[in-house]
Amino acid sequence: MANAAGASGAQHADVAVVGAGFAGLYLLHRLRKAGLSAIGLESGNDVGGTWYWNRYPGARCDIQTSDYSYTWDPELEKAWTWSEKYATQPEILRYLGFVADRYDLRRDIRFGTTVSAATWDDGTQRWLLTTSSGAPVSCRYYVMASGCLSAPKPPEIEGFKDFKGEVYFTGRWPHEPVDFTGKRVAVIGTGSSAIQSIPLIAQQAAHLTVFQRTPNFALPAHNGPSPADRVEMLQKDVPAFREQARWSMAGVPLPPATDFSWQLSDAERRERFEKAWAAGDLVVMLTQLWADQAVDVDGNTLVADLLREKVRAVVKDPETAEALTPRDHPFGSKRPCLDTGYYATYNRPNVTLVNLRREPIKSITASGIRTDSRTVDVDAIVFATGFDAMTGAITAVHPISGRGGKSIAEAWEHGPQTYLGLTVAGFPNLFMITGPGSPSVLSNMMVSIEQHVDWITDRLVAMREAGFTTIEATDTAQDGWQRHNADCSMITLHRLANTWYTGANVPGKPQGVMPYTGGVGPYRGICNEVVERGMLGFRLTGPNGAEQCNDGEIVRLQPDVRLVLNLLASMNLPPLESFGAQGARDFLAQFNATRPAGRPVGEVVDGTLPGTDGPLPYRLYRPSTPGPHPIVVYFHGGGWVLGDEQSDDPLCRDLCRRTGMAFVSVGYRHAPEHRFPTAAEDSYAALCWIAGHAAELGGRPGPVSVAGWSAGGNMAAVTCQMARDRGGPQIAGQLLICPVTDCTFDRPSYVDNATGYFLTRSLMYWFWDLYCSPADRTDPRVSPLRGKLAGLPPAMVVTCEFDPLRDEGVAYAEAMAAEGVPVEQLKARGHFHSSFAMVDVVITGVGGRVQMARALRRFAGLPVEETPTRQDNTAQRPIQAAAAGAAD
Ligand code: NA7
């Protein structure tokens, strides 16, 4: 309990909490149990937060209530039973009231009180809050539990004040019932609030006119009792269910789909879709169809098309159906809605849809709404126009002034900057629950709220025990977190839509994906890691000069690379080299069998070509476009020991699709059976044969390009030198992806990345030993960096930050450039040696592969700006362009 007013007249507390919704109530409970005094400040006259204000007809949660509940007290879980699959607003409000009573939380809350300013005092190291009623508050820690969708957007339509009829806002609905019987009503907006309320308003009103700017995707909720299978799953093992939710991607215990859309037939995809449709569950439709639905434009279009069919099937008037059909954003990139009878409502004679894309609103008049082509007279207007989301409740409600008097609105002038979505550099002892930069609105809010409340309370307790009284994020940590967020946002499709997730719904608001898109479970792991690594990225201070600052960035890897490496680490595999050559080959074959299959190309043909010592296998990938196509001779990776002409299949398919060029992947012979220089000579022989037989292969005669990854990059570099010195064939260009170029192991990347990134230094030693005796290692046919570099074909050299081979790749690129060879470098930040080969696992590699495809097309003299497939999901929209490709 907070102390009574002190001498200054201020009420003193350890912690002040703004908001008495789900977040604020749980926080007050935890703080009290931890022995910290707390005061809650709530502008509403009771608990409830979002659920206190949003009382519009039809308001319900759209995450199943079995998941939309507190999980921190097993007794509470037993004491409350929800009556429906998706509870109504009144029932959720009753639940929050029940919780407030059960834990006696109201006594710590000042209701009907808004904070008018919050100022950090460096002298006392406390926050001073001025409030609309009661004494000011002096607190050590200030926590914004103020919600993500709690600052309604002001009506930004001209003439609003002239309207003489009734005006309602869904986000500030009156407490007494509103009766629309016999009235002409307008609803502006078609987001969740509108889609929930429109069917009910239409039942009452004499006439309802809906003003729609952007049609949204909506699925039927199929509300009713909680589905039996879900109840059974929960009841069978409540703690396991909850734990699974905490480590899931969206905060709901559903493992992600693993099949890719191109592995399923049309009938199989439709069957999955219809099952999800019948489930009436947003998370199911968003995550359970196929693995690429949320990360790839093509995979997403397949779902979106099926959803669009459903609109046409219900809405009878074709023009209205078309106007209601979303076409300008991928499914899930804008918050989709759950509805009950929404589309059917447009078949009622008393409902009209006005398509604002065709006839924008000009103004509101005394009697109604005027568009470009008509005036609609109404008795009431319902603004369902949404919120200044994520940041509004922090920047727009009251000034928050941190160190040096700087306001948070100034600090966020170009968009929210946070560390972990929990704290802000320059604002000591300020916390946000589900702030921007945390999973928040892209998750089941209950899971995210509880995680934040627990994390903050545990930190405050730990600080008390260690004698610290202030905590503040460092600039380095915060900048790193911004970069990580931008990296994450390249994985999903959220950046491709104009939504409140990106700030696009509020005129003049800076744009960028605000919620963390890397998933709830990974995010939880990162927050835990911050603690395990000694509060990495935070400066802690206390009385008598106590100070601790363990500065740094918590995630430097690309988010998907981090997941892959964590997964590999959890498997605790023995080093690859300990299997022996054959054992390692078997392991790799097994590993490759579990990876996602490559995407379809026009044609795949296996064949053999004559090598120096007998036939060598090859695999030809032809694009689906009419040929002949320019040819790329491709050399696979595997340290001269592992792999074959099929082992880089997904990468060859991907580059074939992106370039519209034919790829011939060569099966050169391997060590230790065939040591140096067999691989180099085989590769050169294959190159000569392919160049000489281009037409037979369906290729365009003339210069070919070469490409290769890892040891294959070595082959590509080496064959370019051999072709120059041995009279051909003519090579148009070389794409070297993480190539081996030199036999020394003393460059910094060999030291920095010796272990932990799959390709280890010791594995490279082993490869070298099997392939090449020390006496031969300086031969340019294995160490091309030691060869003559002038006169080589144009090159693109790709290197990855966390790769032992990074520096020798860079050295080769620089050395070639110094000799006058045109060289393009891609230094891929946050990537590891296998990033670009793991095509549909390391999604953040897309930008890099787009760049590689452009280089190959340039080598072949093809137009570069033309992107052959829609998979280039980085090229859709300039937003977040700074993060594109995650390259330097
Ligand atoms: P939303 O989802 O932000 O929806 C607001 C709607 O209002 C949306 O259709 C907007 O169109 C429309 N809008 C906003 N401003 C205007 C103006 N000036 N003129 C015409 N139309 C406008 O808010 P909700 O309250 O429905 O839902 C918020 C979240 O609560 C929801 O996502 C769930 O998470 C629960 P736009 O799409 O911007 O073109």
Boltz pocket constraint, residues with backbone or C-beta under 6 A from the ligand:
constraints:
  - pocket:
      binder: B
      contacts: [[A, 149], [A, 156], [A, 157], [A, 170], [A, 188], [A, 189], [A, 190], [A, 191], [A, 192], [A, 193], [A, 194], [A, 211], [A, 212], [A, 213], [A, 214], [A, 335], [A, 336], [A, 356], [A, 384], [A, 385], [A, 386], [A, 387], [A, 498], [A, 500], [A, 505]]
      max_distance: 6.0
